[in-house]
Amino acid sequence: MDLDLLRRTALFASFDDAELLRVAEVCRELHYQPSDAIYREGEPGDRLFVIVSGSVRISRHVNGAGEEALAVLGPAASFGEVSVFDGAGRATDAWANEATALAAVARPDLERLLDRDPLLARKLLSNVVRLLCGRLRSSNDSLRAFLAMSTF
């Protein structure tokens, strides 16, 4: 696993080289072809992902309307974190948009890393909070814009 890629990933941006190396040791590289499902809504959230190459479409199925794309993510982006941390099923679908390589970190491996190194745990959780806050702000901005356009 490329430490520079992990360093560019928001989840691990504050990690030093030794911490990045510990994360890299538990990463497993997975490969997907265009239109392959990485995971589907409701499936267990047993790992988080970092895009090594290619792109991933995060979407939801809307009854009567089909797929609604929520985001298209590229290299160094992470996804799938929420289900890993809250233990609930996946809230969205994730699809390979093209030939895509991912680094996956399984929940048990992540939990061992966090248990063994409190400083690493604090850094990771702080990064997760910042990442999720940014996503929430973006969603709020999109909702505000949608509501402003739909008022009479």
Secondary structure, DSSP 8 states (H G I E B T S, - for coil): --HHHHHHSGGGTT--HHHHHHHHHHEEEEEE-TT-EEE-TTSB--EEEEEEES-EEEEEEETTTEEEEEEEE-TT-EE-HHHHHH--B-SSEEEESSSEEEEEEEHHHHHHHHHH-HHHHHHHHHHHHHHHHHHHHHHHHHHHHHHHHH--
